[in-house]
């Protein structure tokens, strides 16, 4: 036969709350609105990806050229003109990707990409 727990009996006789009762009676924090949780944030970002991919699906062949923060202010116009030229080469429907890359990078000198 098992012995009764002394701490439970003492708490019952002394009208003191047990540790479990203290834990269960602790104040509950105010719930966070669902739209401010990480789960909602992930769902929102996923929705933005879906919208983006749906928009790109209807776009057809396209070229994206990213800029650089290292371009000197006086060189910006030259880079913009070069980007337009390269984009027009890459966008030609009869040109394969391999041929377009050769046309785009052929005029460059070895130090141009450094």
DOTOR-850746 format. One record per residue (C-alpha): residue number from 1; residue in one letter; x, y, z. Coordinates in Angstrom, 1 decimal, decimal comma, m for minus. Layout:
// residues N
i: NUM&aa: A&east: X&north: Y&up: Z
...
***
This chain:
// residues 114
i: 1&aa: X&east: 0,0&north: 0,0&up: 0,0
i: 2&aa: X&east: 1,3&north: 3,5&up: m0,9
i: 3&aa: X&east: 1,6&north: 6,2&up: 1,6
i: 4&aa: X&east: m0,4&north: 9,4&up: 1,0
i: 5&aa: X&east: 1,6&north: 12,5&up: m0,1
i: 6&aa: X&east: 2,5&north: 14,6&up: 2,9
i: 7&aa: X&east: 2,7&north: 17,8&up: 0,9
i: 8&aa: X&east: m0,7&north: 17,4&up: m0,6
i: 9&aa: X&east: m2,2&north: 16,6&up: 2,7
i: 10&aa: X&east: m0,4&north: 19,5&up: 4,4
i: 11&aa: X&east: m1,7&north: 21,9&up: 1,7
i: 12&aa: X&east: m5,2&north: 20,6&up: 2,1
i: 13&aa: X&east: m5,1&north: 21,0&up: 5,8
i: 14&aa: X&east: m3,4&north: 24,4&up: 5,9
i: 15&aa: X&east: m5,5&north: 25,8&up: 3,0
i: 16&aa: X&east: m2,4&north: 26,8&up: 1,1
i: 17&aa: X&east: m2,4&north: 26,2&up: m2,6
i: 18&aa: X&east: m0,3&north: 23,5&up: m4,1
i: 19&aa: X&east: 2,3&north: 24,4&up: m6,8
i: 20&aa: X&east: 0,0&north: 22,9&up: m9,5
i: 21&aa: X&east: m2,9&north: 25,1&up: m8,3
i: 22&aa: X&east: m0,6&north: 28,2&up: m8,3
i: 23&aa: X&east: 0,5&north: 27,4&up: m11,8
i: 24&aa: X&east: m3,1&north: 26,9&up: m13,0
i: 25&aa: X&east: m4,3&north: 30,2&up: m11,4
i: 26&aa: X&east: m1,5&north: 32,3&up: m12,9
i: 27&aa: X&east: m2,7&north: 35,3&up: m15,0
i: 28&aa: X&east: m3,1&north: 34,5&up: m18,7
i: 29&aa: X&east: m1,3&north: 36,9&up: m21,0
i: 30&aa: X&east: m3,4&north: 38,9&up: m23,5
i: 31&aa: X&east: m3,7&north: 36,9&up: m26,7
i: 32&aa: X&east: m1,9&north: 38,3&up: m29,7
i: 33&aa: X&east: m4,2&north: 39,0&up: m32,7
i: 34&aa: X&east: m3,7&north: 36,3&up: m35,4
i: 35&aa: X&east: m2,7&north: 38,9&up: m38,0
i: 36&aa: X&east: 0,4&north: 39,8&up: m35,9
i: 37&aa: X&east: 1,8&north: 36,3&up: m35,5
i: 38&aa: X&east: 4,7&north: 34,7&up: m37,4
i: 39&aa: X&east: 2,2&north: 32,2&up: m39,0
i: 40&aa: X&east: 0,2&north: 35,1&up: m40,5
i: 41&aa: X&east: 3,4&north: 36,8&up: m41,7
i: 42&aa: X&east: 4,6&north: 33,6&up: m43,5
i: 43&aa: X&east: 1,2&north: 33,2&up: m45,1
i: 44&aa: X&east: 1,2&north: 36,8&up: m46,3
i: 45&aa: X&east: 4,7&north: 36,4&up: m47,8
i: 46&aa: X&east: 3,6&north: 33,2&up: m49,5
i: 47&aa: X&east: 0,6&north: 35,0&up: m50,9
i: 48&aa: X&east: 2,9&north: 37,7&up: m52,3
i: 49&aa: X&east: 5,1&north: 35,0&up: m54,0
i: 50&aa: X&east: 2,0&north: 33,5&up: m55,6
i: 51&aa: X&east: 0,9&north: 36,9&up: m56,9
i: 52&aa: X&east: 4,3&north: 37,6&up: m58,3
i: 53&aa: X&east: 4,6&north: 34,2&up: m60,0
i: 54&aa: X&east: 1,1&north: 34,6&up: m61,5
i: 55&aa: X&east: 2,1&north: 38,0&up: m62,9
i: 56&aa: X&east: 5,4&north: 36,7&up: m64,3
i: 57&aa: X&east: 3,7&north: 33,7&up: m65,9
i: 58&aa: X&east: 1,8&north: 36,0&up: m68,2
i: 59&aa: X&east: 4,9&north: 38,2&up: m69,0
i: 60&aa: X&east: 6,6&north: 35,9&up: m71,6
i: 61&aa: X&east: 10,4&north: 36,1&up: m72,3
i: 62&aa: X&east: 12,0&north: 38,9&up: m70,3
i: 63&aa: X&east: 15,4&north: 40,1&up: m69,1
i: 64&aa: X&east: 16,3&north: 41,5&up: m65,7
i: 65&aa: X&east: 19,5&north: 43,4&up: m65,2
i: 66&aa: X&east: 20,4&north: 44,3&up: m61,7
i: 67&aa: X&east: 22,4&north: 47,5&up: m60,9
i: 68&aa: X&east: 25,2&north: 48,1&up: m58,5
i: 69&aa: X&east: 25,9&north: 50,5&up: m55,7
i: 70&aa: X&east: 29,5&north: 50,7&up: m56,8
i: 71&aa: X&east: 28,8&north: 52,6&up: m60,0
i: 72&aa: X&east: 30,3&north: 56,1&up: m59,9
i: 73&aa: X&east: 27,9&north: 59,0&up: m60,4
i: 74&aa: X&east: 29,5&north: 60,0&up: m63,7
i: 75&aa: X&east: 29,3&north: 56,5&up: m65,1
i: 76&aa: X&east: 25,6&north: 55,9&up: m64,6
i: 77&aa: X&east: 24,5&north: 57,0&up: m68,1
i: 78&aa: X&east: 27,1&north: 54,7&up: m69,7
i: 79&aa: X&east: 25,9&north: 51,8&up: m67,7
i: 80&aa: X&east: 22,2&north: 52,5&up: m68,5
i: 81&aa: X&east: 23,0&north: 52,6&up: m72,3
i: 82&aa: X&east: 25,0&north: 49,4&up: m72,0
i: 83&aa: X&east: 22,1&north: 47,7&up: m70,2
i: 84&aa: X&east: 19,7&north: 48,8&up: m72,9
i: 85&aa: X&east: 22,0&north: 47,4&up: m75,6
i: 86&aa: X&east: 22,6&north: 44,1&up: m73,7
i: 87&aa: X&east: 18,8&north: 43,7&up: m73,0
i: 88&aa: X&east: 18,0&north: 44,2&up: m76,7
i: 89&aa: X&east: 20,5&north: 41,5&up: m77,6
i: 90&aa: X&east: 19,2&north: 39,1&up: m75,0
i: 91&aa: X&east: 15,5&north: 39,7&up: m76,0
i: 92&aa: X&east: 15,9&north: 38,8&up: m79,6
i: 93&aa: X&east: 13,7&north: 35,7&up: m80,1
i: 94&aa: X&east: 15,9&north: 34,1&up: m82,8
i: 95&aa: X&east: 19,0&north: 34,2&up: m80,6
i: 96&aa: X&east: 19,8&north: 31,3&up: m78,3
i: 97&aa: X&east: 21,0&north: 32,1&up: m74,8
i: 98&aa: X&east: 24,5&north: 30,9&up: m75,6
i: 99&aa: X&east: 24,8&north: 33,2&up: m78,6
i: 100&aa: X&east: 23,3&north: 36,1&up: m76,7
i: 101&aa: X&east: 25,8&north: 35,7&up: m73,8
i: 102&aa: X&east: 28,6&north: 35,6&up: m76,3
i: 103&aa: X&east: 27,4&north: 38,9&up: m77,9
i: 104&aa: X&east: 26,9&north: 40,6&up: m74,6
i: 105&aa: X&east: 30,3&north: 39,6&up: m73,0
i: 106&aa: X&east: 32,5&north: 39,6&up: m76,2
i: 107&aa: X&east: 33,0&north: 43,4&up: m76,2
i: 108&aa: X&east: 34,2&north: 43,4&up: m72,6
i: 109&aa: X&east: 37,9&north: 43,6&up: m71,8
i: 110&aa: X&east: 39,3&north: 41,4&up: m69,0
i: 111&aa: X&east: 39,3&north: 44,2&up: m66,5
i: 112&aa: X&east: 35,7&north: 45,3&up: m67,2
i: 113&aa: X&east: 34,0&north: 42,9&up: m64,8
i: 114&aa: X&east: 36,4&north: 43,5&up: m61,9
***
